[in-house]
Amino acid sequence: MQTAPIKPIKPWFQTVPEIGPHLRWNEFFGNDLPVELDIGCGRGLFLFNAAVTTPDTNFVGLEIDYREGRRTATRLMKQNLPNARVIGGDGTSVLASMIEPGTVQAAHVYFPDPWWKKRHRKRRIFNFEFTHLLARILKPGGFVHHWTDVADYFEMVRGLMDDHADFEICPPPPERDADHDMDYHTSFERKKRKLGLPIYRALWRRR
Ligand SMILES: C[S@@+](CC[C@H](N)C(=O)[O-])C[C@H]1O[C@@H](n2cnc3c(N)ncnc32)[C@H](O)[C@@H]1O
């Protein structure tokens, strides 16, 4: 039986082992444009739209689910977008050891997995250590954008970030009406807003 060949989607999708221990943005993209991260990019609606509308910025989606990451990267590849990539792997370890300190212009963390059960809460990506990783990779003046529909998760994150010595609180963007069915910031925002759920938004700036 013949199996379909896996389409070459490099450089749009690369795994952590393929990249190696160090990420140097100018080598990765071949230019010195500012870099923004979408941590847990999922289907990549934000990544795709941001790359199209902001061509003078490089966008990197970090996605632990290779299948999802490949699907997002295929969309980027079809548009031949030079300024968007997906890295398959654990975003936390990419932040902790691969990215050079102070080299990222913004980190976007949208609708991280809520891990509803109490005994699973420790799996939530946004925790005390993660706030320090964000502080580590961001340039002074860089931003952390966080949106979720999970109230208790949001309060926990706000507690950590609002009190963090390296961050200052900024006004979050207001909610706006969608002009069409795909006019949402991320796939999860679309899903949750269509269910009528409130969306909590926050923004912090690296001192
Ligand atoms: C609930 S989805 C949200 C996706 C997208 N941000 C959105 O708003 O539509 C969370 C995503 O984070 C990914 N994820 C979870 N833990 C991760 C980790 N440690 N590193 C990278 N991605 C992760 C999941 O695979 C999933 O695609």
The ligand as an SDF file (V2000), in Angstrom:
LIG
                    3D

 27 29  0  0  0  0  0  0  0  0999 V2000
   -7.3530   26.1960   24.0770 C   0  0  0  0  0  0  0  0  0  0  0  0
   -6.2140   26.2060   22.7770 S   0  0  0  0  0  0  0  0  0  0  0  0
   -6.1550   27.9250   22.2760 C   0  0  0  0  0  0  0  0  0  0  0  0
   -5.5610   28.1080   20.9170 C   0  0  0  0  0  0  0  0  0  0  0  0
   -5.4380   29.5490   20.4350 C   0  0  0  0  0  0  0  0  0  0  0  0
   -4.5310   30.3110   21.2700 N   0  0  0  0  0  0  0  0  0  0  0  0
   -6.7740   30.2300   20.3620 C   0  0  0  0  0  0  0  0  0  0  0  0
   -7.0120   31.1700   21.1500 O   0  0  0  0  0  0  0  0  0  0  0  0
   -7.5820   29.8450   19.5050 O   0  0  0  0  0  0  0  0  0  0  0  0
   -4.6540   26.0210   23.6370 C   0  0  0  0  0  0  0  0  0  0  0  0
   -3.5270   25.6080   22.7170 C   0  0  0  0  0  0  0  0  0  0  0  0
   -2.3070   25.6190   23.4540 O   0  0  0  0  0  0  0  0  0  0  0  0
   -1.5470   24.4790   23.0740 C   0  0  0  0  0  0  0  0  0  0  0  0
   -0.5940   24.1890   24.1840 N   0  0  0  0  0  0  0  0  0  0  0  0
   -0.8700   23.6900   25.3940 C   0  0  0  0  0  0  0  0  0  0  0  0
    0.2280   23.5930   26.1570 N   0  0  0  0  0  0  0  0  0  0  0  0
    1.2540   24.0520   25.3800 C   0  0  0  0  0  0  0  0  0  0  0  0
    2.6470   24.1880   25.5850 C   0  0  0  0  0  0  0  0  0  0  0  0
    3.2230   23.8390   26.7440 N   0  0  0  0  0  0  0  0  0  0  0  0
    3.3980   24.6800   24.5730 N   0  0  0  0  0  0  0  0  0  0  0  0
    2.8230   25.0220   23.3890 C   0  0  0  0  0  0  0  0  0  0  0  0
    1.5070   24.9120   23.1320 N   0  0  0  0  0  0  0  0  0  0  0  0
    0.7250   24.4460   24.1180 C   0  0  0  0  0  0  0  0  0  0  0  0
   -2.5920   23.4070   22.8640 C   0  0  0  0  0  0  0  0  0  0  0  0
   -2.1100   22.3170   22.0980 O   0  0  0  0  0  0  0  0  0  0  0  0
   -3.6770   24.2160   22.1530 C   0  0  0  0  0  0  0  0  0  0  0  0
   -3.4960   24.2360   20.7610 O   0  0  0  0  0  0  0  0  0  0  0  0
  1  2  1  0
  2  3  1  0
  2 10  1  0
  3  4  1  0
  4  5  1  0
  5  6  1  0
  5  7  1  0
  7  8  2  0
  7  9  1  0
 10 11  1  0
 11 12  1  0
 11 26  1  0
 12 13  1  0
 13 14  1  0
 13 24  1  0
 14 15  1  0
 14 23  1  0
 15 16  2  0
 16 17  1  0
 17 18  1  0
 17 23  2  0
 18 19  1  0
 18 20  2  0
 20 21  1  0
 21 22  2  0
 22 23  1  0
 24 25  1  0
 24 26  1  0
 26 27  1  0
M  CHG  2   2   1   9  -1
M  END
$$$$
